[in-house]
């Protein structure tokens, strides 16, 4: 997936200092497929704001919850799959609404909160 070059980009040393993580740890996360920073033509890693959010999530799992890297991989895979399913549901709801179907139930948000409609809370 191509990353927007207008978004913030941080080199590995800055990310390392900001999060208190050794640069080798960041390289390990990349080798394991947990992070995928973009690269310059000179092969310098550039971490976007999206990469930093993902890193924060990884660090929360490993530092605060004691999850090992195999577990982190599973959790990230499930989270990514859930996000894709959520996007698919949103697109389907838009198609149904465009087809003239009214009162199409909207999917529950990724936060797990039920979205409000103009008529108040929606029943599941």
C-alpha beads as a LAMMPS data file, in Angstrom:
LAMMPS data file: protein, C-alpha beads

124 atoms
123 bonds

1 atom types
1 bond types

-500.0 500.0 xlo xhi
-500.0 500.0 ylo yhi
-500.0 500.0 zlo zhi

Masses

1 110.0

Atoms # bond

1 1 1 0.000 0.000 0.000
2 1 1 1.469 3.379 -1.017
3 1 1 1.703 5.897 1.769
4 1 1 0.863 9.553 1.322
5 1 1 4.156 11.470 1.120
6 1 1 2.467 14.548 2.647
7 1 1 1.969 12.742 5.949
8 1 1 4.599 13.075 8.669
9 1 1 7.689 10.967 8.195
10 1 1 10.156 10.185 10.966
11 1 1 13.523 8.484 10.752
12 1 1 14.316 5.453 12.890
13 1 1 16.473 7.403 15.363
14 1 1 13.684 9.870 16.130
15 1 1 11.123 7.089 16.560
16 1 1 13.554 5.141 18.737
17 1 1 14.115 8.071 21.099
18 1 1 10.468 9.125 21.154
19 1 1 9.211 5.689 22.214
20 1 1 12.201 4.454 24.195
21 1 1 12.730 1.532 21.834
22 1 1 16.104 0.406 20.524
23 1 1 16.457 0.797 16.726
24 1 1 17.157 -2.951 16.465
25 1 1 13.729 -3.578 18.020
26 1 1 12.113 -1.476 15.299
27 1 1 14.060 -3.406 12.662
28 1 1 12.910 -6.671 14.258
29 1 1 9.284 -5.508 14.124
30 1 1 9.772 -4.799 10.434
31 1 1 11.398 -8.223 9.776
32 1 1 8.506 -9.900 11.587
33 1 1 6.010 -7.994 9.423
34 1 1 4.507 -6.045 12.315
35 1 1 5.571 -2.662 10.909
36 1 1 6.102 -1.616 7.315
37 1 1 7.762 1.797 7.165
38 1 1 8.280 3.345 3.755
39 1 1 11.780 3.801 2.387
40 1 1 13.616 6.617 0.677
41 1 1 15.610 5.989 -2.493
42 1 1 18.638 5.566 -0.222
43 1 1 16.742 2.852 1.754
44 1 1 16.288 4.997 4.882
45 1 1 13.234 3.925 6.860
46 1 1 10.536 6.580 7.198
47 1 1 7.771 6.054 9.732
48 1 1 4.432 7.762 9.002
49 1 1 1.910 8.881 11.595
50 1 1 -0.025 5.698 10.772
51 1 1 3.111 3.617 11.453
52 1 1 3.538 5.381 14.800
53 1 1 -0.045 4.598 15.801
54 1 1 0.570 0.949 14.946
55 1 1 3.848 1.015 16.926
56 1 1 2.040 2.468 19.944
57 1 1 -0.471 -0.374 19.731
58 1 1 2.346 -2.942 19.501
59 1 1 4.147 -1.409 22.473
60 1 1 0.941 -1.381 24.483
61 1 1 0.473 -5.093 23.796
62 1 1 4.066 -6.039 24.586
63 1 1 4.908 -3.695 27.467
64 1 1 1.601 -3.276 29.256
65 1 1 -0.118 -6.581 28.517
66 1 1 2.883 -8.909 28.199
67 1 1 1.901 -10.261 24.786
68 1 1 4.736 -11.931 22.865
69 1 1 5.446 -11.123 19.198
70 1 1 3.514 -14.142 17.930
71 1 1 0.495 -12.934 19.875
72 1 1 0.987 -9.399 18.595
73 1 1 0.956 -10.744 15.040
74 1 1 -2.333 -12.540 15.668
75 1 1 -3.944 -9.507 17.318
76 1 1 -2.804 -7.170 14.529
77 1 1 -4.072 -9.595 11.893
78 1 1 -7.464 -9.793 13.574
79 1 1 -7.594 -6.015 13.967
80 1 1 -6.730 -5.478 10.299
81 1 1 -9.325 -8.033 9.234
82 1 1 -11.959 -6.383 11.442
83 1 1 -11.178 -2.992 9.897
84 1 1 -11.528 -4.430 6.379
85 1 1 -14.852 -6.054 7.280
86 1 1 -16.064 -2.771 8.763
87 1 1 -15.163 -0.956 5.530
88 1 1 -16.956 -3.640 3.487
89 1 1 -20.085 -3.260 5.623
90 1 1 -20.014 0.527 5.199
91 1 1 -19.720 0.164 1.407
92 1 1 -22.565 -2.347 1.332
93 1 1 -24.792 -0.037 3.371
94 1 1 -24.001 2.828 0.954
95 1 1 -24.889 0.645 -2.038
96 1 1 -28.168 -0.402 -0.453
97 1 1 -29.034 3.206 0.382
98 1 1 -28.158 4.291 -3.165
99 1 1 -30.475 1.564 -4.469
100 1 1 -33.331 3.297 -2.680
101 1 1 -33.627 1.083 0.356
102 1 1 -34.464 3.228 3.351
103 1 1 -33.632 2.580 6.969
104 1 1 -30.691 0.351 6.147
105 1 1 -29.113 -0.558 9.480
106 1 1 -25.613 0.871 9.749
107 1 1 -22.825 -1.373 11.030
108 1 1 -21.624 -0.963 14.570
109 1 1 -18.529 1.206 14.763
110 1 1 -15.087 -0.324 15.229
111 1 1 -15.136 1.024 18.791
112 1 1 -18.057 -1.264 19.551
113 1 1 -20.389 1.654 20.189
114 1 1 -23.788 1.685 18.547
115 1 1 -24.208 4.648 16.229
116 1 1 -27.145 6.949 16.799
117 1 1 -29.749 7.473 14.115
118 1 1 -32.104 10.414 13.772
119 1 1 -34.628 8.381 15.785
120 1 1 -32.318 7.663 18.726
121 1 1 -30.637 4.368 19.549
122 1 1 -30.972 1.621 17.025
123 1 1 -31.836 -1.893 18.116
124 1 1 -29.509 -4.666 17.055

Bonds

1 1 1 2
2 1 2 3
3 1 3 4
4 1 4 5
5 1 5 6
6 1 6 7
7 1 7 8
8 1 8 9
9 1 9 10
10 1 10 11
11 1 11 12
12 1 12 13
13 1 13 14
14 1 14 15
15 1 15 16
16 1 16 17
17 1 17 18
18 1 18 19
19 1 19 20
20 1 20 21
21 1 21 22
22 1 22 23
23 1 23 24
24 1 24 25
25 1 25 26
26 1 26 27
27 1 27 28
28 1 28 29
29 1 29 30
30 1 30 31
31 1 31 32
32 1 32 33
33 1 33 34
34 1 34 35
35 1 35 36
36 1 36 37
37 1 37 38
38 1 38 39
39 1 39 40
40 1 40 41
41 1 41 42
42 1 42 43
43 1 43 44
44 1 44 45
45 1 45 46
46 1 46 47
47 1 47 48
48 1 48 49
49 1 49 50
50 1 50 51
51 1 51 52
52 1 52 53
53 1 53 54
54 1 54 55
55 1 55 56
56 1 56 57
57 1 57 58
58 1 58 59
59 1 59 60
60 1 60 61
61 1 61 62
62 1 62 63
63 1 63 64
64 1 64 65
65 1 65 66
66 1 66 67
67 1 67 68
68 1 68 69
69 1 69 70
70 1 70 71
71 1 71 72
72 1 72 73
73 1 73 74
74 1 74 75
75 1 75 76
76 1 76 77
77 1 77 78
78 1 78 79
79 1 79 80
80 1 80 81
81 1 81 82
82 1 82 83
83 1 83 84
84 1 84 85
85 1 85 86
86 1 86 87
87 1 87 88
88 1 88 89
89 1 89 90
90 1 90 91
91 1 91 92
92 1 92 93
93 1 93 94
94 1 94 95
95 1 95 96
96 1 96 97
97 1 97 98
98 1 98 99
99 1 99 100
100 1 100 101
101 1 101 102
102 1 102 103
103 1 103 104
104 1 104 105
105 1 105 106
106 1 106 107
107 1 107 108
108 1 108 109
109 1 109 110
110 1 110 111
111 1 111 112
112 1 112 113
113 1 113 114
114 1 114 115
115 1 115 116
116 1 116 117
117 1 117 118
118 1 118 119
119 1 119 120
120 1 120 121
121 1 121 122
122 1 122 123
123 1 123 124
